[in-house]
Amino acid sequence: MITDVRNAFLDRLAAADPGLVRLRLAASAVLGIVIAVLAMQPLHFPLTTTLVAAIAAMMSAFTVNDATSGGQAVTLLLALLVGAASITAACFGSAYAPLDSVVFVLLIFVAVYVQRFGARGIALGSMAFFLFFFPMFLQAHLAQVPHLLLALAIGVAANAVVRFLLLRRNAESELIRYRQAFRARLGAAVRATEAYISSGGSDRSDRQIRTSVERLHEVVLLIEDHAPDVVDDRRADQLRRRVIEVELAVQWLVITVRRTCSHPLPEGVADDLVARLSRFRSLMERDPRDLPLISETGEYSRMLVEGSRIDERAHPGDGVRRAIAELAVADDRAQRIASLRSTVDFPADEDEEAEPTKAFAYDNQTRGAIQAVLGGGLAVLAGQLISPQRWYWAVLTVFVVFIGTSSAGARFVKGMRRTGGTLLGIVGGVALALLVSGNTPAILALLLVCVFGMVYTARVSQFLMAFFVTSMLGLLYSLLGTFSIEVLWIRVAETAVGAACGLLAAVVVLPVRTRAVMLDDIAIALDELHEFVESAATLLSGRENVNIIEMSRDLDRAVEQVRLTIEPLTHPINLRSARRDYGWHVLTTLEGIAFRARHVAARAQPGQLAGPVSERLDQFAGRIIANVDLVHEAVSNPNGSRPRKLVRDDGTPVADRIDEAETRAVLSSLSHLDEGLIALGRVLGVGAQDPPRHS
């Protein structure tokens, strides 16, 4: 019983936090704070100075996320310099009010604008802003600057010790944990199909299936990203291909289950299918390093035999049985590739030079920075009316709302989540502060718990993050001897005002609509699709051996960005059901296109359609590419004249006779991709015309 509970907990942890990356970041923040505070003790500095060291350690762990250790070291060094400038400016501004509010608002513009430079820009912007904010919160003054700078250096150094020595990233162990997450999420997807069959296709089980498939896809991308860090390029490519095949098999299982449940099943069939799915799930290894593999069991052989019994006298549910067998085969092939030990080194491909980011440009990022600085100015004025001493909370909320968002809708959703989390955090903060009032060790321990919760949930829930932040503030006020319920209510009021000011600026000043950003992101996805189809045709015809798996991943990521952008349209907070349906329709259609592209990438081989049929293949791919360009033209100029209509498939086969199953699967997926593109064009207002007739 205890073992089952432990295994269930570990599975849920692995599925919720692939690679345990968030756990490592949260542990790094807590351990860095502990080291920084211990290092400050022999110096006998005041509590406020020690808190700056703790804050520097926490923010370094929280914001510095470069891909390589060398990049992280450079960013930490730059963060030290930027943080020193911010602390000095904050202390100087406090002596010459209202200079502090002016600089604080200008910092919002800088921090939001530098997001264009990726992870390092976000890290340095956040460090600059928060290390200006916290001296204001702690009421630091000019005489403390030398001590505060020393505390900053100690905090950053503490994080460096944790990051590079104590909790150093181990790529091999991280890949194994990603694979564990893959096993857990694969099991969750199978369990969701069981629930769907048992419930007869209820809305709740349908949402469970959708969520489980999305989470499985997320961890597939993580495995694809991190495989080259551990294994050679050839094995990494094989592993990517096999993992994609498992994901495709899961999606085919989902499609088959939905299709099967669309009609009433004879008595006992649903129970039999649920039992088979449950048995398959029980055969899956929890730990990807465990052997024997699923294929070495007698149950696996029976599964394949039963799954192959599809003939003119097929029984009800045989489609699901075959899909289970195909998933078992795909899972076994992936496990075998992942478990092999290869000692052969292959030359790495030369990295393409990334296009440099423009330092100065007028785009949505710049418009967002302008909105943020104006929203921050409004927040200063409104915050002063609520509390002349604590107006900076309103400005902080404006900053948080604009970081990581690209449209007015996204900022509205984020502001609502932050305000809701702050309201709940009031309850937690009051309860914790009253519970441990006067007990310094208990306050410090609970502060570390809140820091851990804040960092652990930051990437997945703004609501929970705001809850932990507000609870932490209640404890900090208690530690500083300034706690009162009125202070926490002021915090709520300032947060609400800051969210309102940010939203007002986003809606009124140079507004960036969710639909406009969505169309820009769809255009990027179409660019990736254009390149993918063109390269797939080149590969299949045998003219050139290109890695279309990489291109399918680029398309996946472009579609994932559309998913993030479109959230304000699909979120339940959007009361307009027509817009929600529109958003889901766009997203579902794009996901279908990406699914078919992954299928082609997993099955295509060099020269698979070489020879007499290559000319017909080029015509087929050329028509798809032309349609991609037409849809791209429509989304790039939404207010312009409608482009000419898309051309449908005329039904002429690429090859008159193809016996090889893999090749038929590739052509079928290309055809479905074409249909998905026509459907996307229809959603975006581009009609389709009848295909040209051939004489």
GUPA-11105 format. One record per residue (C-alpha): residue in one letter; y, z, x. Coordinates in steps of 0.25 Angstrom, whole numbers, plus 5000, padded with zeros to 4 digits. Layout:
aYZX...
***
This chain:
m500050005000i501050045011t500649915019d500949835007v502249895004r502649875019n502149735019a502949705006f504149765012l504049685025d503849555018r505049585009l505849615022a505449495029a505749405017a507049465015d507549465029p506849345036g506749375051l507249515048v508549455054r509449545044l508649665048r508849645062l510349625060a510449745052a509749825062s510549775073a511849815066v511349955064l510749975078g512049915084i512850015076v511950125081i512150085096a513650065095v513850205088l512950265099a513750195110m515050245104q514650395104p514850425119l516350375117h516650475106f517550375099p518050405085l517050365073t517950245069t517750185083t516250205083l516250135069v516850015076a515750005086a514750015074i515449905066a515549815078a514049825080m513749805066m514649685065s514049625077a512649635071f513149585058t513949455062v513449405075n512349305071d512349195082a511049115083t510749155098s510849275106g511949215115g512749175103q512649315098a513149375111v514349275112t514749315097l514549465100l515549445112l516549365104a516349475093l516749575102l518049505106v518349475091g518049615087a518949675098a520149585093s519849625078i519849775081t521149765090a521849685079a521349775068c521949905075f523249825079g523349785065s523149925059a524449965067y525249855062a524949845047p524849745040l524449665052d523049715050s522949655036v523549515041v522549505053f521349555044v521649445034l521849335045l520449385051i519849345038f520249195040v519749195054a518349265051v518149165039y518649045047v517749065059q516449065050r516448915053f515948945067g514648995062a513949125065r514949165077g516149135069i515649225057a515349335067l516649335074g517449325062s516749435055m516849525068a518349495069f518549535054f517649655053l518149715066f519549705061f519149765048f518449895053p519549945062m520449935049f519350005041l519250115052q520750125053a520750095068h522050095076l522550035089a522250145098q520750135095v520649985099p520050015113h518950105107l518750015095l518549895105l517549975113a516850015100l516749865097a516149825110i515149935109g514749885095v514649745099a513849785111a512849875102n512549755094a512349665106v511349775111v510649765098r510649615096f510249575110l509349695114l508849785103l508649695091r508649565098r508149445090n506749395093a506649255088e505049255088s505049385080e506149335071l505349205068i504049295065r504949375055y505449245049r504049205047q503749335040a504849315031f504349175028r502949235024a503649335015r504549235008l503349135007g502649245000a503849274991a503949124987v502449124983r502649254976a503749194968t502849074964e501849184959a502949244950y503449114945i502049074940s501749214934s503049214927g502949074922g504149024929s505149134926d506649114930r506449244939s505249194946d505949054948r507049124955q506049204964i505449074968r506849014971t507249134979s505949144987v505948994991e507349004996r507049125004l505849055010h506648935014e507649035020v506649095030v506048945032l507448915038l507449035046i506049005052e506448865055d507748915062h507049015071a505748945074p506348875086d506749005092v505349045094v504448925095d504548785101d505248675094r503948605090r503348725084a504648765077d504748625071q503248645066l503548785061r504748735053r503948615047r502848715043v503748815037i504448715029e503148665024v502848805019e504148815012l503948675005a502548725001v503248844994q504248764987w503148664982l502348784977v503648834970i503848694964t502348684960v502348824954r503648794945r503048664941t501648724937c502348834929s503248734922h502048724912p501148834906l499948864914p498548884909e498049024908g497749084921v498348974930a499649054933d498849174937d497949094946l499149034953v499849164955a498549224961r498449104970l499849124975s499649264977r498449244985f499149144994r500249244996s499249355000l498649255010m500049235017e500149325030r501349415029d501549415044p501549265050r500849315062d499649355054l498349275055p497449225050l498349115043i498149095028s497348965031e496249055037t495849125023g494849075013e495949085002y496748975009s495648875009r495348904994m496848884992l496848744998v495648704990e496248744977g497548684980s496948554983r496348544970i497348454963d496748334956e496748264943r496148384937a497148484943h497148624937p498448694932g499148754944d498448674954g499848624959v500148774963r498848794969r499048674978a500448714981i499848854986a498848784995e499948695001l500848825004a499648885010v499448765019a500848755023d500948905026d499748905035r500248785043a501548855045q500848985049r500048915059i501248845066a502048975066s500849055072l500648955084r501048995098s501648875105t501948875120v502448735121d503948715123f504648595117p506048545121a507048585111d507948485103e509348475108d510248545099e511248465092e512648495095a513248565083e514548515078p515648605082t516348685071k517848655070a518748775073f519848725064a519448655051y519948665036d518648675028n518048775019q517948875030t519448875032r519748875018g518848995016a519649065028i520949035021q520449095008a519949215016v521249245022l522049235009g520949315002g521149425013g522649425011l522449444996a521449554999v522449625009l523449634997a522449674987g521749774996q523049834999l523349864984i521949934983s522050014996p523049995007q522050065016r520749985013w521249845010y520449785021w519149795012a519749685003v519949595015l518549625020t518049575007v518749445008f518249425022v516749455018v516849365005f517349245014i516349265025g515149175023t515649105010s516148965008s516648954994a517349034983g516049054975a515349114987r516549204990f516549254975v515049284976k515149354989g516349434984m515649484972r514349524980r515249604990t516049674979g514749704971g514049764984t515349844987l515249904973l513849944975g514149994989i515150094983v514050164977g513250164990g514350204998v514750324989a513350374988l513050365003a514350425007l514250544998l512750555002v512950575017s514450625017g514650705029n513350665036t513750575047p512350545052a511950505038i513150425036l512950345049a511450315045l511850265031l512950185038l511850115047v511050085034c512250025027v512549935040f511049895040g511149855025m512449785027v511949695038y510549675032t511049625019a512349555023r511649415024v510949425010s511849505001q513349535001f513149634990l512249724998m513049705010a514249755003f513549864997f513149915011v514549895017t515149975006s514150085007m514350085022l515850105020g515650225011l514850285023l515950245033y517050305025s516150435024l515950435039l517450415041g517750525031t518550435022f517450415011s517950414996i517450344984e518850284982v518750214996l517450144992w518050104979i519250044986r518249964995v517649904982a519049874977e519449804990t518149724990a518349674976v519849644979g519449574992a518349494985a519349454974c520349404985g519349324992l518949254980l520349234975a520649164989a519349084988v519649034974v521149004975v521448974990l520748844994p519548864986v518148824991r517348804979t515848834980r515548684975a516348624986v515648704997m514348674990l514648524990d514948535005d513648605008i512848505000a513548395008i513048455021a511648465015l511648315011d512048285026e510848365030l509948285020h510548155024e510148185039f508748235034v508348115026e508848015037s508048095047a506848105039a506847955037t506947935052l505748035054l504847975044s505047835048g504747865063r506147825068e506447955074n505748095075v506848195069n506648335065i506948335050i506448475049e507748525056m508548435046s507848495034r508248625039d509748585040l509648535026d509048665021r510148745028a511248655021v510548675007e510548825010q512048825013v512148754999r511348864993l512348974999t513548894995i513048874981e512749014978p514049044970l513648934960t512248984959h512549134959p512349214946i513849254947n514249114944l514349124929r514348964927s512948924925a513248784926r513748804940r512548894944d511548784939y512348674947g512248764959w510748784958h510548634955v511248594967l510548694976t509148664970t509348514972l509748534987e508548634989g507648524983i508148424993a508048515005f506548555000r506248405001a506848385014r506048505020h504848435014v505148305021a505448385034a504148455034r503248335031a503948215038q503348165051p503948055061g503547915056q502847965044l503447845036a503547745048g503247595047p503347515034v503847625025s504947665034e505947565029r505747615014l505847755020d507247725025q507647665012f507247785005a507947885015g509147795015r509247805000i509147955001i510147965012a511147875004n510947964992v511248085001d512548025005l512947994991v512748144987h513448185000e514648094995a514648164982v514748304987s515748274998n516648214988p516448294975n517748244969g517648104973s517047984966r515547994964p514747914974r513747804970k512447854964l511247904971v510047804972r508747854966d507347824972d506847684967g505447744968t504947644979p504047724988v504347735002a502847695005d501947624996r500747715000i500747845008d499447925009e499948035018a500348155010e501348205020t502148075019r502048075004a502648215004v503848175013l504148055004s504048134992s504948244997l505948135001s505948074987h506148214981l507248234991d507848104986e507748154971g508348294975l509548214981i509748134968a509748264960l510748324970g511648204968r511548224953v511948364954l513148334962g513548214953v512948094960g512148014950a510947924954q510647784951d509447704949p508747654962p508947514967r507847414962h507047344973s506647204970
***
